[in-house]
Amino acid sequence: MNTHPAMINDADRWRSRDLAVLWHPCTQMREHPDALPLWPVARGEGAWLIGHDGRRLVDGVSSWWTNLHGHAEPRIAEAIARQARTLEQVILAGFSHAPAVELAERLLAIAPREPGRAPLSKVFYADNGSAGVEVALKMAFHWHRNRGDRGRSKFVALSNGYHGETIGALAVGDVPLYRRVYAPLLMDALFAPSPDAFGADDAEQRAEEAADALAGLLDAHAGEICALILEPLVQCAGGMRMHHPAYLRRARALCDAHGIFLIADEIATGFGRTGTLFACEQAGIQPDLLCLSKGLTGGFLPLCAVLATQTIYDGFLDDSRERAFLHSHSYSGNPLACAAALASLEILENDDTIARNRVTAAKMAALAAPFASHPAVADVRQSGMILAIELHPEPSERPAPRDIADKRVLRMYRAALAHGVLLRPLGDVLYWMPPYCIDDAQLELMADATRAAIQAAHIDAADQEPPACV
Ligand SMILES: *Cc1c(COP(=O)(O)O)cnc(C)c1O
């Protein structure tokens, strides 16, 4: 692509001003500027990110899984602008506002339902996913306390799960890279084996085995546990590992049998990512607490909603303030974020997005199918608008790269960028999680970039040319 020299200078200027003052999330800053090309974004348009140098990239990861309908979607932008001119923020303790009420009504109306079970009936707002996980954990624990049951202070989580970066959320997560160093700070959680179907001949049997192990764990700790937390269908940060819905049905029944709450963390899987509006629907189950964030606002503003049952809500009603759920965030239920979420939900409905995604997901499957036979590829798997291509691990006898820039994950990342696509591999796993508006040409570009990334992974680090910056 031709870029005007003045624009390149503009991009360079932003790059150096950035590196002088910013400390980026989830980043070894040593990798900038050489191994990881920092890429200043001037604007977004649908599935495109447009750089200060004029280059376009397909946002293959929906900007950390937040974006649903495309960048700068005008209907959401307009809803936020309208709300900003009306009421930008107000304290949500003792005060109320229409966007918070309307959004709660809408979320409860579309939440997963299970026949014979009382529906989710209350919404508690937080302002990001990790905070919502903290809310759900604290609610589950506090509810049992309020009943006078002081023995239940443990949480069960799944191995390879991820629930965020705050101390409580890290404690129920199991991605070693994020967790290990903080382990001395974390409360003790109990981990049940992941039902992950990777490498199994029979996904359903794997799910049943994992559920048997969960049953054993719950029996061994009867009376000590307040809740089970899991990511239904796809363990996203854990490498887009997927499991059979049979596991969720067993987990639901086991939680009921043991009198513990089921917390579904649909922060990544919610709002159509797995092919249905919520992943729980594919198992026909309803959790006691449902955490929603990321796609909630269509990817425009930070917001989290924790949906709870009436039983949980009622457990906090008392004359004592101490029995109340005193958790809060300054921006709980921010009107701008609620307005964005309402606009996003309206688009999901009016544009028949879930049905259209079925067509897009089928195109993704067809484009990715050839990768399955590549010698470097161990597995190609998909759940709706999430498609993962898992490479064989690097041979352990290979010496670690001398230069940080030679790390395989960075080689793959740079190769995809050079082909005009933002893909952010999770270790050995390349994945596609694009905005729902992605078109055919952009999908093909994603497949081309993926081919290049796999090729780049394949090259022996020792034979590698010095990395070319894009
Ligand atoms: C991203 C994520 C979180 C944390 O959300 P943040 O907004 O990044 O704090 C929690 N759970 C799951 C499943 C996630 O994917």
The ligand as an SDF file (V2000), in Angstrom:
LIG
                    3D

 15 15  0  0  0  0  0  0  0  0999 V2000
  -11.6860  -10.5850   29.2830 C   0  0  0  0  0  0  0  0  0  0  0  0
  -12.2890  -11.5180   30.2440 C   0  0  0  0  0  0  0  0  0  0  0  0
  -12.4600  -11.1700   31.5800 C   0  0  0  0  0  0  0  0  0  0  0  0
  -11.9600   -9.8650   32.1610 C   0  0  0  0  0  0  0  0  0  0  0  0
  -12.5720   -8.7580   31.6080 O   0  0  0  0  0  0  0  0  0  0  0  0
  -11.7920   -7.3240   31.6690 P   0  0  0  0  0  0  0  0  0  0  0  0
  -12.7990   -6.3570   31.2010 O   0  0  0  0  0  0  0  0  0  0  0  0
  -10.6230   -7.4670   30.7420 O   0  0  0  0  0  0  0  0  0  0  0  0
  -11.3800   -7.1300   33.0790 O   0  0  0  0  0  0  0  0  0  0  0  0
  -13.1050  -12.0700   32.4060 C   0  0  0  0  0  0  0  0  0  0  0  0
  -13.5370  -13.2510   31.9410 N   0  0  0  0  0  0  0  0  0  0  0  0
  -13.3900  -13.6280   30.6650 C   0  0  0  0  0  0  0  0  0  0  0  0
  -13.9250  -14.9330   30.2240 C   0  0  0  0  0  0  0  0  0  0  0  0
  -12.7250  -12.7840   29.7760 C   0  0  0  0  0  0  0  0  0  0  0  0
  -12.5280  -13.1730   28.5140 O   0  0  0  0  0  0  0  0  0  0  0  0
  1  2  1  0
  2  3  1  0
  2 14  2  0
  3  4  1  0
  3 10  2  0
  4  5  1  0
  5  6  1  0
  6  7  2  0
  6  8  1  0
  6  9  1  0
 10 11  1  0
 11 12  2  0
 12 13  1  0
 12 14  1  0
 14 15  1  0
M  END
$$$$
